[in-house]
Amino acid sequence: MEYKYKSLRDEKIPPTHLGIFKKNISMFEGVALIVSGTIGAGVLGLPFAIAKVGVILGVLYIVAIGSLMIGLNLLLGKVATATGTNMQLVGFAEKYLGTVGKWFMTGLLYFMLWGVLTVYIIGEGEVLSAIFGGSEFFWSVVFFIFATILIYIGMQTIKVVELFLSLGILGVVLILVLTSAFHIQPINLSEINFANLLLPYGILLFAFHGTSSVPEAYSILINREQTFKKSIIIAGIISIVVYTVFAVVVVGVTGLGTSEIATIALGEKLGVKIFLLGNLFAVLAMGTSCLMAGIAMRDSMQWDFNLPKGVSTVLVVGVPFLIFVLGIRGFITAIDIVGGVFMSIEMLLVLLIYWKAKQSGDLVVGKYKLHHTTLLLILLLFALTIGAVYSIYKLF
């Protein structure tokens, strides 16, 4: 999961698209943009969740959640084509849900970003501790200090690096899969545990979250509805395949010993080279994603609320670090909360936005056609509501 926040001030102007994509792009580039906004550091926690329910149930879970997320993104894409203007989620919320919806979505995005930053502070501590030794808390603090400095300075080039690193994840996953495939133990693939049936929900939602990349892709595929729609579907299928193959191979090798950050236990099983490759990749993936989210949030606070740069930086990094210090130390626990609670609510708002757009008559039939949307809405509403209620219940 990679989250790219757009300033409220920028809701109705063309985004810069990280300075990489041309004004008119091919379907392949559209797919790459959506994939880069979906596949990210969330892949590191996926095998742990699958190990808890078993590979057979886990694969079904990945396919089911992944398919529903394709459906959600298609609904959001339909709203984007209906407006015909460049908006992000806050802009859609304002248009169809009014001022209250706008500010609710804004607050939700801020809490999501704080949660994502907390995940990365925890994760970096675990991986750096595995590589260099020492306590996880110590390395989390070290990472927090460096991240604070870089977020304050601002690194515009990190946006370019982040896109290529996100796509580079596919290459690293391929290397890890090919290297690990011969070490799979069949017994690790036969475990089934219905007791943990709902456990992967929040983690999978975190991994598949990429709603912000859909309107971003539309703005550079505008008036090319068929290409836009195909890009959403193909990107979703790629995400499902990558997550399925990676999770099956990792769990096949490490079994019930799968670590919360998959590359740690995998490296311990397969030797020093894989250990270093996998964990250095994890450090870069989480670190770059953390900087992207932090800089975007700092910019938002400066642009939207006119806060000084120093105050914005302190708020951006201070809140997640405080959450970490107060006791949220589990990588999977943090992912589960962010995905299961905040992302579920955000996606429910997307469904409400789609429904309001449909009620207003904006979703006229055109080249971007969707079928069985009522059934899709019901399935998404059911899955997201049950998941959100379960995730909130677990907190208490």
Buried (B, 14 or more C-beta within 10 A) or exposed (E): BBBBBBBBEBBBEEBEBBEBBEEEBEBEBBBBBBBBBBBBBBBBBBBBBBBBBBBBBBBEBBBBBBBBBBBBBBBBBBBBBBBEBBBBBBBBBBBBBEEEBBBBBBEBBBBBBBBBBBBBBBBBBBBBBBBEEEEBBBBBBBBBEEBBEBBBEBBEEBBEBBBEBBBBBBEBBEBBBEBBEEBBEEEBBEBEBEEEEBBBBBBBBBBBBBBBBBBBBBBBBBEBBEBBBBBBBBBBBBBBEBBBBBBBBBBBBBBEEBBBBBBBBBBBBBEEEBBEBBBBBBBBBBBBBBBBBBBBBBBBBBBBEEBEBEBBBBBBBBBBBEBBBEEBBBBBBBBBBBBBBBBBBBBBBBBBBBBBBBEEEBBEEEEBEBEEBEEBBEBBBEBBEEBBEBBBEBEE
